[in-house]
Amino acid sequence: MSIPASFWFELTLALPLVGALAVACVQPATVAARWALGFLLATLASALLVAGSFDGARLAGPPGFAVDALAAPLLPAFALLHLITLLGTAKSRVSSRFCARLLLAAFIHAAALTCDHAGGLVGLLLLGALLPLWDLGDRARPLRGYVLHMILFAGLLVAGWRALEAGDTARGLGWLLLALLVRGGIVPLHGWVPRLFQGAAFGTAMVFVLPVVEGIVAVRLLLPVAPVWMLDWAAVACLVTAVYGGAMAVVQDEVRKFYAHLCLSQTSLLLFALMLHTANSLTAALCLWISMPLALAGLAFAVRALEARFGALSLREHHGYYEQVPGLAICFLVAGLASVGFPGTIGFVPMELLISGSVEHGLGVSFTLAVAAMLNGIAILRAYFALFTGKRPTTSVSLQATAGERAGIVLIVVLVFLGGWFSPGVVASRHHTAEKLLERKANGPAGAPHR
Amino acid sequence: MTPALEQTLSVLGLLIVAAPVLLLAVFLGAFLLNRRPGEELVGRLIQGTIAFSLLAAVGAAGTMLWHRVAQHSIELGDWVITPHYHLKFEFILDLLSLSYVTLTLVLCAVIGAFSTRYLHRERGYHRFFVLFAVFLLGMVTASLSDTVETLFAGWELVGLSSVLLIAFFQERPAPPRNGLRVWVVYRLCDVALLLAAILMHELNGAGDFDHLVGKHAWPAHDPVLIGPHFTLLGVLFIIAAAGKSALIPFSGWLPRAMEGPTPSSAVFYGALSVHLGAFLLLRVSPVLDSSPWLSLCLVLLGAATAAFAYLAGRVQSDIKSALAFASLTQVGLIIAEIGLGFRYLALLHLLGHACLRTLQFLRAPSLLHDHHQLENAIGSRPREELPGWEHRLPANAQRWLYRFALERGYFDSLLDRCVARPFVRGFRALDAAEDRWARWLDGEPAPAAGRREP
């Protein structure tokens, strides 16, 4: 007798939630981190089993949750993202609360991905926005800017959802779209993203931004019914943000702000691809949704390991860390280049697909995308040179990568290259999903999920 | 062609690429297992890989000559295929690709052997050879490419490895700074290549070169391609080539690239990398024939680059920069030859020049030593013969020309003033405004100290 896939799905949802509750009560922090690692590994294993056993038919789980073609490959990707985040957290910076927040974020993301009820999805997104608030409060950092943005997001999201429920589709879609743009940090509503990275724990900020959960709302609620002109305007805003974020990343003097702007640029590219709503762009978006968070998590892994050793990092001078931590230098470079679609890496095919697919909307759009990718590439190498070249600092203790960091580096490098190798299979499956999403759009409101 | 012959050629072609891929896999495996191979092993791996690839390339060339086969395509299948898009990796064996790949392998073998001794006990020995292996794979991939995507992949690998090797002596501030500068130029011009790839897909539904130029063996091609799209495609290829080959106005990066160790300067900027733009233009030469304006533009660009590089080379005070500009002069002439339609001449010129320049670069350090010995022996500096024509110019013109050459045509400062500085200043101002806004929202006071000027 084989174990049904729905059991693994239930585990994928339950493990991080139970883990969050358990870890919150565990002391000291190192033990809590070990527990969290165990829960996240188990979550990843069950998510992989769900994705592996997914045969294209909707897989129902607990009431209100189901795995579909969109969610199946994203479940393990998100679990992996949280695992890499934990692996990249230095022992000196880990705490029970941080582990609990991370596991809670893992639960919220998995639940939002598989929630088949619009109200539930809205509730999960609002719940997710509270986690960075908790972190900022814990660290006694200024949080008014973040709160104001999130109140705007919550207000627009709830108003949009209620309007859709009431049948006022045009207004509801408008509010929803605006809510997504606020949550996605689209220019000029992006000010909270760099501040969050500067104020909150790096891990908390990255798991809040990298999964692009607003994309789930876009796919589930917006794309099936939104008029083309509305999506086109949103796409333009996302494209502007992609270029703006890339350009800002090039001129940053602080690593965290550099990373925040890089995230802005990359997540906007994903949202842009979603908003274009063509078969090619949707395929690219669904592939980017897997590759981009993992690549950027790899980049963050290296940055956080450096921060744990040397404190806040500036990009104004050359630090010369290569000689002391060559593994982190390689991790930084490989993951960074993967995030901008360097050939042979996990990001190459999605980026190619996106830039080539956008030509349907004019060569100017492709050009702008290529410029955004170019700026991101320049920003990454500039940061690499600033961090890893220069006169090496003299230290009295060894700063070599620890065993856990070494495992993380190996995991990231293998992921980046194996992901590049297996891209064709992923693209084929994502294309099938994109076609289904477009079919739903063609069917109009009938194709939208339950409200 | 018989199926057995086709299969033989395909296997030989794949072996040329497989050896550098395996070499990189070995280096990656060693990194993942936290092992550091010894210098001798690294040297042997490099030599063995290049020898293996070279044997396969010579074998393929010999077989094709013997059986009078002009070209052979090696399809690796569709990498990504959707109804709206497909990404294909394909190699071609023909006169152009085999000539360039053989040149690559011969020069890499020479440089590899030289470097194992030259960099003996150097701290970055392993780093050098890993980057050298990436470069080798990039060059081989680009040389044999039959689709624009394959070419792009190789092109990018060459660019990245070149930049990281420029920054090889990373403890000094200048090499990374110059490496970044070269990376910016490369990325700018890569945008043009990427757009060219997209346009090729739009025009032909695929990125295959044979869809563009027909099934004939290089340099023959189908009747001329005419239309504004092909002209645009040609312009994009020229921009991409201009960046990679340091043509005007991107010439400023070439002397900066000399910060790297001598072997990498020799193989990249003296011989192979700097000719990759010319190679691209040779590969897509039918597109250049689509408009006389494109050809004219290429001739003018090549001639202007050659003239500029000649002048700039005359006033260089270090041997590597002088050699770099001498290389650029020849590259300019090769580009002009391509524009004039002399494809075989351009190929021969390229092959000959690459070999000669590699020799000169490798001889440079010991030549300086010999020169110092000579000076010590005769007790003074040897007299230099000055060419006559400069002295026939009016004094003002001489001064202007000298200044122009010394400032390297003002191209660097022009790009700085018109592109880099406005960009950095503009976005730093935006960043400061954004920061003020975010602080105001957070209720934080503005920082007392002002920002540093870019």
Interface residues (C-beta under 8 A of the other chain):
Chain A: P142 L143 R144 G145 L148 G191 W192 P194 R195 A247 M248 V250 V251 Q252 D253 K257 T278 A279 N280 T283 R316 H318 G320 Y322 E323 G327 I330 L337 F342 P343 G344 F348 V349 E352 L353 I355 S356 G357 V359 L363 S366 F367 A370 V371 A373 M374 G377 I378 L381 R382 F385 F388 T389 G390 K391 R392 R406 V410 V413 V414 F417 S423 P424 V427 A428 H431
Chain B: L28 F31 L32 N34 D78 W79 V80 I81 T82 P83 H84 Y85 L87 R123 E149 F152 A153 E156 L157 L160 V163 A167 Q170 E171 P173 P175 P176 R177 G179 L180 W183 V184 R187 L188 D190 V191 L194 L195 A197 I198 L199 H201 E202 F423 V424 F427 R428 L430 D431 E434 W437 A438 L441 D442 G443 E444 R452 P454
